[in-house]
Each structure stands twice: as C-alpha cells, then as structure tokens.
Amino acid sequence: MARPPDYSKPDHYTRKAHDRGYAARSVFKLEEVDEKEVLLRPGMRVLDLGSAPGSWMQYAAEKVGPRGLVVGVDLNPLERQLRPNERFLQGDAFALGPEAFLSPTFDLVLSDLMPHTIGHKAADHYRSVAIAERALELADALLRPGGDFLVKVFQGADFEAFRNQLRERFRTVKIKKPKCSRPNSRELYLLGRDKKRKEENHGQG
C-alpha cells in the first residue's frame, strides 16, 4: 500500500511562498484565480474569511493598494505585522454582527474556511458545504451589488445544490481548481461574479 504524502515537508509552493515573504503556500491559489479573473483592483474593500495565517490578506493588500482595505477574520491569531491597509478580527466570523466588519459593504468576499476534517469524505463534504453556506450568508449581507465571491467547498453530493445557490445570487458562477491545491485534495473553489440586486432574485429557486 502506498504511503500517504507527507505534507510536513516543504514543497515547491511552500518554498516559493517563503522566498516571496508570504505566510503560507495557499497564497498561490488566490494568485492563480486573480491572474485569470482579475478579482483584485486598486481601492477595493475586501473581506477575507478564514484568513490566518494571512497569506491571502497579504496578496490582497498588495493588489488593492493604500486606498483599499482588507479585513481578515479568523478564530486563530494572525502572527505577523499588519500593513496600513489591513485589519484583522480574531473571532468567529459567524458570531459577529455586520457592524463588526469595519465596512458596511465590500467589493469582494473571500472564504478559504474549512471544517475540522475527520477523514470521512462524505462527512467532511457536508461540513464544508455548511460552512460555505454560512459564508454565503455573510456575502448576502455585506457584498455590494456587482461584487464577487470566492468560496472553498469540498466535492460531494451537495456540491451542485450549493452551486445553484450561487447561481441565484450571481450573474456568473465558475468552478476553480488551482494548480497548487494538494494532488489528493477534494477542494474546489466557486467564484460568483457580479452579485445581483435582491429584487432580481425574486421568483428564483
């Protein structure tokens, strides 16, 4: 029987992230999507859910520049120095009221949130969908009309149903599988672009 891969050893992306000063290899997932889709632009307000250790925040802060704002939220602390255009909230994003996020609206909501996996594919999938749905609730409340939403979810039985929820709210929905995702990972990212106004959702199901 083949041994499972040892993720404790630095791989190409881990070394590349270290060389470029990023907190984690996961930055290249966002970078790849951004390079193809042009998600981030100067002056944008970005909400990053599940932000620790902070590499997505770092990348987004570089792209939005000094006139932009990146707000990260995570249960775990962020152990690095923040830039002037970054803010970090340590806590449960789903327990915070809308007023806690330092901006009434955002241009882009990112969610790299994931459940505590137990190694059971179906259970891990359903947990990931539940978290993604909570992230979508926050996007409903905080993302401006016309804004974009990038969210991680594991493949499984409820994937299509969740994608349909995004289709109700966004004009375009795309599936993204970044190259630097672990080879045996079942994670995918759904990108909802151009959020519809609430009145446009009436009658859709």
C-alpha positions as CSV (number, residue, x, y, z in Angstrom):
1,M,0.0,0.0,0.0
2,A,1.4,3.4,-1.0
3,R,2.2,5.8,1.8
4,P,0.1,9.0,2.1
5,P,2.0,12.1,1.1
6,D,4.0,13.8,3.9
7,Y,2.7,17.4,3.9
8,S,5.0,18.3,6.8
9,K,7.9,18.7,4.3
10,P,8.1,21.9,2.3
11,D,7.1,21.5,-1.3
12,H,7.8,23.8,-4.3
13,Y,4.9,26.2,-3.4
14,T,5.9,26.3,0.3
15,R,9.4,27.3,-0.6
16,K,8.2,29.8,-3.2
17,A,5.9,31.4,-0.6
18,H,8.7,31.7,1.9
19,D,11.0,33.2,-0.8
20,R,8.4,35.8,-1.6
21,G,7.6,36.6,2.0
22,Y,4.1,35.1,2.2
23,A,2.7,33.4,5.3
24,A,1.6,30.3,3.5
25,R,1.6,28.4,0.2
26,S,-2.2,28.9,-0.1
27,V,-1.4,32.4,-1.5
28,F,-0.8,30.9,-4.9
29,K,-4.4,29.6,-5.1
30,L,-5.7,33.2,-4.8
31,E,-3.0,34.5,-7.1
32,E,-3.8,32.0,-9.9
33,V,-7.5,32.8,-9.7
34,D,-6.8,36.6,-9.6
35,E,-4.5,36.4,-12.6
36,K,-7.1,34.7,-14.7
37,E,-10.2,36.6,-13.4
38,V,-8.8,40.0,-12.3
39,L,-10.6,39.9,-9.0
40,L,-8.5,42.5,-7.2
41,R,-8.0,46.1,-8.2
42,P,-6.7,49.3,-6.5
43,G,-9.1,50.8,-4.0
44,M,-11.2,47.8,-3.4
45,R,-12.6,46.7,0.0
46,V,-12.0,43.0,0.6
47,L,-13.3,40.7,3.3
48,D,-11.2,37.5,3.9
49,L,-12.9,34.8,6.0
50,G,-10.7,32.2,7.5
51,S,-7.7,34.4,6.9
52,A,-5.0,33.0,9.2
53,P,-2.1,32.7,8.8
54,G,-2.7,35.6,6.5
55,S,-1.2,35.0,3.0
56,W,-4.4,35.9,1.2
57,M,-4.6,39.1,3.2
58,Q,-1.0,39.9,2.2
59,Y,-1.7,39.3,-1.5
60,A,-5.0,41.2,-1.5
61,A,-3.4,44.2,0.4
62,E,-0.7,44.4,-2.3
63,K,-3.3,44.5,-5.0
64,V,-5.8,46.9,-3.5
65,G,-3.1,49.4,-2.5
66,P,-3.1,52.2,0.0
67,R,-6.6,53.4,-0.9
68,G,-8.0,49.9,-0.4
69,L,-9.0,47.9,2.7
70,V,-8.6,44.2,3.5
71,V,-10.4,42.9,6.6
72,G,-9.4,39.4,7.8
73,V,-11.3,37.3,10.2
74,D,-10.2,34.0,11.8
75,L,-10.5,32.1,15.1
76,N,-6.7,31.8,15.2
77,P,-4.4,34.7,15.8
78,L,-2.5,36.4,13.0
79,E,1.1,36.3,13.9
80,R,2.6,38.9,11.6
81,Q,2.7,42.7,11.3
82,L,-0.3,44.2,9.5
83,R,0.1,46.7,6.7
84,P,-1.7,50.1,7.0
85,N,-4.5,48.9,4.7
86,E,-5.1,45.7,6.6
87,R,-7.3,45.0,9.6
88,F,-7.7,41.7,11.5
89,L,-10.5,40.5,13.7
90,Q,-9.9,37.4,15.8
91,G,-13.1,35.6,16.5
92,D,-15.9,33.6,14.9
93,A,-17.0,35.4,11.7
94,F,-20.5,33.9,12.0
95,A,-20.9,35.3,15.6
96,L,-20.1,38.8,14.6
97,G,-22.8,41.3,13.6
98,P,-22.5,43.2,10.3
99,E,-21.3,46.3,12.1
100,A,-18.2,44.5,13.3
101,F,-16.6,44.1,9.9
102,L,-15.3,47.8,9.8
103,S,-17.1,48.5,6.5
104,P,-20.8,48.5,5.6
105,T,-20.1,46.8,2.2
106,F,-17.3,45.0,0.4
107,D,-16.4,44.7,-3.3
108,L,-15.0,41.1,-2.8
109,V,-15.6,38.4,-0.2
110,L,-13.1,35.6,0.0
111,S,-13.7,32.4,2.0
112,D,-10.9,29.8,2.5
113,L,-12.8,28.5,5.5
114,M,-12.8,24.7,6.0
115,P,-14.1,22.4,8.7
116,H,-12.0,20.3,11.0
117,T,-11.8,17.2,8.8
118,I,-12.2,13.7,10.2
119,G,-11.1,11.8,7.1
120,H,-14.6,10.7,6.2
121,K,-15.2,12.1,2.7
122,A,-19.0,12.4,2.9
123,A,-19.0,14.0,6.4
124,D,-16.1,16.4,5.5
125,H,-18.0,17.4,2.4
126,Y,-21.3,18.1,4.2
127,R,-19.4,20.1,6.8
128,S,-17.6,22.1,4.1
129,V,-20.9,22.9,2.4
130,A,-22.4,24.1,5.7
131,I,-19.5,26.5,6.3
132,A,-19.7,27.7,2.7
133,E,-23.4,28.4,3.1
134,R,-22.6,30.5,6.2
135,A,-20.0,32.4,4.2
136,L,-22.6,33.0,1.5
137,E,-25.0,34.4,4.2
138,L,-22.3,37.0,5.0
139,A,-21.8,37.7,1.4
140,D,-25.5,38.3,1.1
141,A,-25.3,40.8,3.9
142,L,-22.0,42.6,3.2
143,L,-21.2,42.2,-0.5
144,R,-22.3,45.1,-2.7
145,P,-24.4,44.6,-5.8
146,G,-21.9,43.8,-8.6
147,G,-19.4,42.4,-6.2
148,D,-17.7,39.0,-6.3
149,F,-17.5,36.0,-4.0
150,L,-14.8,33.2,-4.0
151,V,-15.5,30.3,-1.6
152,K,-13.9,26.9,-1.0
153,V,-16.0,23.8,-0.8
154,F,-15.2,20.0,-1.0
155,Q,-16.6,17.9,-3.8
156,G,-19.5,15.7,-3.0
157,A,-23.3,15.1,-3.2
158,D,-24.4,18.6,-2.3
159,F,-21.9,20.5,-4.4
160,E,-24.3,21.1,-7.3
161,A,-27.1,22.3,-4.9
162,F,-24.7,24.8,-3.4
163,R,-23.5,26.0,-6.8
164,N,-27.2,26.6,-7.7
165,Q,-27.5,28.8,-4.6
166,L,-24.7,31.0,-6.0
167,R,-26.4,31.0,-9.5
168,E,-29.4,32.5,-7.8
169,R,-27.3,35.4,-6.5
170,F,-24.6,36.0,-9.1
171,R,-24.7,36.5,-12.9
172,T,-21.8,34.1,-13.5
173,V,-20.6,31.2,-11.4
174,K,-17.3,29.4,-12.2
175,I,-15.5,26.3,-10.8
176,K,-11.8,26.8,-10.0
177,K,-9.2,24.2,-9.1
178,P,-5.9,26.0,-8.6
179,K,-2.8,24.1,-9.6
180,C,-1.2,24.4,-6.1
181,S,-4.1,22.5,-4.4
182,R,-2.8,19.3,-2.9
183,P,-3.0,16.5,-5.5
184,N,-5.3,14.4,-3.5
185,S,-7.4,17.3,-2.2
186,R,-11.1,17.3,-3.0
187,E,-11.3,21.1,-2.5
188,L,-12.7,23.3,-5.2
189,Y,-13.4,27.0,-5.3
190,L,-16.6,28.5,-6.6
191,L,-16.4,32.0,-8.0
192,G,-19.6,34.1,-8.1
193,R,-19.2,37.2,-10.2
194,D,-21.4,40.3,-10.4
195,K,-23.8,39.9,-7.4
196,K,-27.4,40.5,-8.4
197,R,-29.6,43.0,-6.6
198,K,-32.1,41.5,-4.1
199,E,-35.0,42.3,-6.3
200,E,-33.5,40.4,-9.2
201,N,-33.6,37.2,-7.1
202,H,-37.4,37.2,-6.6
203,G,-39.1,34.2,-8.1
204,Q,-35.8,32.2,-8.5
205,G,-35.3,28.9,-6.7
